[in-house]
C-alpha cells in the first residue's frame, strides 16, 4: 500500500470515527468569513484569559455562543452531506441566529436573575431554545455523547419519576429543569464549559503552535536517536513519539490517524505482524491522555474538580503512566527478540547532537511551562506565556521559523481543534446537571455499597472499571473523564478510595476504552491503517496495555504509587513501591509474551505455560506495594532462575 493510499485510508477512517475530520470545506468569501471568526475567537479567548475582566459565567456564555456558531458553520447536518461548499444551508443561518440571540439574552439577563432567582416565561422559552441548539450542535460534533446526554435529560425531566425504588426521582417541573440546566452553574454554564473556555482552548492552541513550529519532527528524530538502533527500533520510536504527541493533542484517535500513517507501515516493513503494528500504535496513542506533563488537558479538569493544584495531579499520574509505557516498550522488545528483528541501520538514524542543534530549542516552551507550574504559577498563566514564547523561539533557527502564514495556520487549526471538545464539554453539563439534581450518582453509589459491602474496594473498583469503559466508548478523553467523574467517582469514594485514587482510576479506564472491544476506536483506526483484523488488533492491544488495566487496582487500595497524593507517605516508600512495580510490569509483560530475553540471544525460547503463569503471578504480586507480596514474587522469580530462565535483557 503506497503512502498516498495509506493517508487516504487514514482520512476515511477518521471521518467515520472522528467528527472533527468531517467538517465542511468552504471556498470563496465564506472561507474568509470562517477564518476571520476563528481568528476572532482566538483573540477573544486570549484577551479574556489574560485580562480576567469577564466574570466566569459571562466568559462561559460568550464561549458557548461562539462555539455553537462555529459548530453550525463547520459540521455538516448529516453524514453524507457534500463537504465542499460556497455557503451554509439556510437552516444553519437560523441556528446561528438562535444561538446568538439566546446567549446574548443570558448575558443580558443573568445578573438580574442571580439576584432574584426567579425565572419568567421568557427565561424558560429562551432556556428551551438554548438546550435545542446545544443538542443539535452536539449531535453533529459529538455524536454518541448527544445521545447519552439526551437519555440523562429525559430521565431528569420525564421518566425518572416513574421509576420505583432507589433510582426514582421527584416530579420536576419544566421551569426547574430549565433553571438547573441553563441558568445555574451545574448545567451547560458549569465546570465543563468553564474548563473548555480556559484550559482546553489554550492548551489545544498551544499544541497547534508546537506542531507548526516543527516540534513533531523533533519528537520523531529524538525518538530515533534514543531507541532506533535497538531490536525492533521502529516500534519503540512509535511508542515514544505517539506518547509525546498524544499527551499534547489529547485525542487518541487523531494521534493514531496522524502518527500511525508513518509508524505502522514502518513497523510492518521492519518485520512486525500487521495486527501487532496496529496494536502498538493504538496503545501508545491512548496512553498519552493520562501522561504528564500535559495529559491532553484532562489533568486540568481533574485539578479543577478536586480543587487541588495541577502539579499535584501531574505528579500523581507520573508513576502509573511510566509503568504503562515501560510495559509496552518491554513487550515490543520481546516481540522483536522473538522475531529476530534488528534495529535501524546507523545511516537512517540522526545523531543526537545534530537533532538538538537543529531543533532542540523547541523544548524551551515546554521547559518554561513546567518550570512556571512548579514555581507555583497557574497552569493557565504558564500555558499562555509558553504559547507566546513559542513563536520567537522558533525564529532561532531558519528551518523552524514560524512565518505570519504559518502562525495563521496554527491559529486556525488550534481554534478548529477546540470546537469539538468544547461542544462535548457543553453538552456534558446536561449530564452533570441531571446527575446532581436527581442524585443519580449518590443513589448508584449506595446501591453498589449494598451489593458489594462497605470497604470492598476490589469489587467496587471492578464494577466502576466496567462502567468507566462503557461510558468512555467513542467519547473524547476529556469528555469521557467528565462523564465518569459524575457517575463513578462517588461510587469509589463510597467504598473507601481516596479522592485522587478514585479520579485517577476513572480517568485511566475511561481512556482505555479506546482500545477495549467492542468499540475500541483507536484500535479500529489503527487496524484500518495496518490493513489488519480489528478484533485481533484490539485483543493484542489489551495485552500490550495490560499494565494500564492492572496498576489502577493497586493504587486504589494503596495510593503510594500516586506520588504526593496522600499526606504522611514517605518518599522512600513511594520509591520502593515504584521499583518493585517496575519489576512487576516487566515480569507481567514477559509472562504474557512468553518470550523473555536472555543474556545469550540464542537461548531465547518459548516458556512453558506453567512458567508463564508464574511470571504473570509474580508480576501482579510485585505491583502490589507490600513486603509479603514482594517476597512471594521473589520466590517465583527465583524458581524461574532455577529452571534456567532469566529476565535480564540481552
Secondary structure, DSSP 8 states (H G I E B T S, - for coil): --HHHHHHHHHHHHHHH-GGGGB-EE-THHHHHHHHHHHHHHHHHHHHHHH--S-HHHHHHHHHHHHHHHHHHHB-SSTTS-SEESS--HHHHHHHHHHHHHHHHHHHHHHHHHHH----HHHHHHHHHHHHHHHHHHHHHTTHHHHHHHHHHHHHHTGGGG--GGG------HHHHHIIIIISTTTTTSHHHHHIIIIIHHHHHHHHHHHHTTHHHHHHHHHHHHHTTSTTHHHHHHHHHHHHHHHHH--HHHHHHHHHHHHHHHHHHHT--HHHHHHHHHHHHHHGGG-TTTGGGHHHHHHHHHT--HHHHHHHHHHHHHHHHHHHHHHHHHHHHHHT-----GGGS--HHHHHHHHGGGGHHHHHHHHHHHTT--HHHHHHHHHHHHHHHHTTSGGG---HHHHHHHHHHHHHHHHHHHHHHHHHHHHHHHHHHHTHHHHHHHHHHHHH-TT-HHHHHHHHHHHHHHHHTTS-HHHHHHHHIIIIIHHHHHTT--HHHHHHHHHHHHHHGGGSTTT-HHHHHHHHHHT--HHHHHHHHHHHTHHHHHHHHHHHH-GGGSTTSSTT--HHHHHHHHHHHHHHHHHHHHHHHS----SSGGG-----HHHHHHHHHHHHHHHS--HHHHHHHHHHHHHHHHTT---S--
